Amino acid sequence: MELIKRPRRLRGSANLRKMVRETRMDKSSLIYPLFVMEGNGIQEEIPSMEGQYRYSLDRLPYKLEQLEKAGVMLCGIPDHKDEVGSGAYAQDGIVQKALREAKSRFPEMYYVTDVCMCEYTSHGHCGVLCGHDVDNDKTLELLAKTALSHARAGSDMIAPSDMMDGRVRAIREALDANGHYGAPIMSYAVKYASAFYGP
């Protein structure tokens, strides 16, 4: 028969409790991905992401109400796509409209916005094409323009997911030049390591 030793009581357990207490995990620590699209009365499941749905703007408030204090990451699904992904930075783009609607109804929630071009371009690449190649520098201008349009619409954090070199600097400079000094930029590494890519 094997004896199992009972662990000794840790010294300084008050300090241990304090340390644990300072680390909290609740709904306000989580970010829920929401995929928004144009239309009415739409709530369609995303086949490759079981349990995740695409919501039309009119259905968005019902979902936000269920999430209470959780943060939200808005990902846009535009009706129109073109060579330069103009829907990504349009004032009346899907994410911009969703942000204004969400902020007006649930101003206390924390809103993160996905910044990328691939969902908005007709060719599906993360940036502007020059022949068969993606033009990094032209794309940086559009990513910065997109991030700024999101910040103006009410985004609390910008989360780029493109693959362009220098994107964070370009976005930071555009935000700062327009008075959005405190707007944080989420590291793509953080997003990629999260459950967003394995829901």
N, C-alpha and C positions, 0 to 999 in steps of 0.2 A: 504494500500500500504506500502510495506516494503522498508525502505531506506537502500541502500548499502553504507557503508562508504568507501571512497577512502583511501587507505593506505597512511600514511604520507611518504614523501621522507626520505629514510634512511640517517642518518648522516654519514659522512665519506664514501660517495659512491665511491670516488677515491680508497680508500683502499679495498672496496668490489670488485671493478672491477679488481684490481691488484690480489686479492686472487683468483678470478675466472679465470683470465688469466693464472695464474701459473698452474692451473689444465687443462690439454689439453686432448682431445680425438680425435684421428684420426686413419688412417689405421695402422700407426706404433705402436699403442697401442694394436692392435688385433693380435690374433694367430689363424690361419686357419688350421684345421686338414686335412692332406693329407694321404691317404692310398695307399701305393705303392706296386707293385707286379712285378714279372718277366713276360716276354712275350713282344709282340709287338702289337701296335695298339689297346690296350685295354683301354676302358673307360666304366666301367659297374656300374650301380647304385647299391647302397647298399640298399636292400629292407627295412630293419629296420631303416634306416636313410635317410629319404626322402631328396633329394637334395645333398646327398653326394655320391661320386664315388670312385671306385678303379681305379688307373691309372698304366699302365705299364711304365717302365722307359723312353721309347721313347716319351710318352705323357706328362710326368712330366713338361718339359720346357714350354709347351703351357699353362698349368695351372698356373705355377709360373709367367709367363708373365702377366696374368690377375690380379694377386694379388698385383702387384706393391710393395708398401712399407709394406704390412702386414707381420707379422711374420708367420712362418709355423711350425706345429708340424707333424713330419713324423712318421707314424705307418707302420711297415712292415708286409707284407703278404708273407711268404716264400713258395717256391715250395716244399721244403723238410722239414719234421719234424722228430725228433727222441726223444729218451728218455730223453736226457739232453738239448734239445733245442739249439744245436750247431750253428744253423743258426743265432741266436741272437747275438753271439759274433764273428762270422766268419769275416775275413777281407773282403771277397767278399759277405757278407750278403746283403740282399736287402736294408736295411736302410743305410749301409755303402756305397753301390754303389750309392744310391739315393743322399746321402749327397755330395759325390764327384762330381757328375754330376751337382747338383743344385748349389754348391759353385763355380764351374768353370764358370757357365753361369750367375748366379745372386749372386755375392759375397756380395752385400750390404744388402741382406735379412737376417733376424734373424731366425736361425734354432734351433728348440727344438726337442728332440727325445724321444720317448716313450721307456722306459726300463722295460720290463717284459718278462717272459718266456712262458706264456700260449699260445701265438700264434705260438710258435716255438716247443713246445713239442708235441709228438705224443699222449700223454694222456690228454693234455689240461689243466694241472694244472700249477700254477705259479712257480713251482720249481721242483727239483729233487725228485723222489719218492724213498722211502726206505720201501719196502713192500707196505702198503696202506697209509702210511703217507708221507707228504712232509718233506724232511730233510732241516731244516732252514739253518744250517751252510754251508752245501754244496751248497745250492742255493745262499747264500750271495756271495760266491766266483765267481759264474757265473754271477750274476748281476753286480758285480764290474768289471768283465772282459768285459761284454757287454757295460757298461757305458764308460769304457776306450777306447774300440774300436770305439764307437761313437765320443768321443772327438778327437781321432786321425784322424777320417775321416772328422772332421770339425763341429761337433755339438757345438752350442753356449750355450745351456742349456740342462741339463739332467733332464728328468721327469719320475721318477720311478712310476709304478702303480701296483706293486706286493703287496703282503701282508706279507712279511718277516720281522721279528723283527730284527732291527739293520741294515737295508739296507742302510740308509742314511750315517751312519758312515762308513760302508764298502766301499761304493761308494766314499765318500769324501777321505778316506785314499788311495784308489787306484789312484784316480785322482791326489792328492797331491804328492804321491810317484813318479808319472811319469811327474811332471812338469805342470800339469793343475790346478794350484792353484786358478785361477780366474774363473774357470768353475762353474756357479751356478747350484744348484739342486733345482728343483721346488717341492714345497710341494704337496703331493698327495691330501691333503685337498683342495688346490687351484684348482687343476685339476678337482676333483670330484664335486666341487661346481660350476664349469663352465658349459657352454652350450655343452661341449664335450659329456656330459652324458645325454643330453636332446635336441639333435639338431632338 
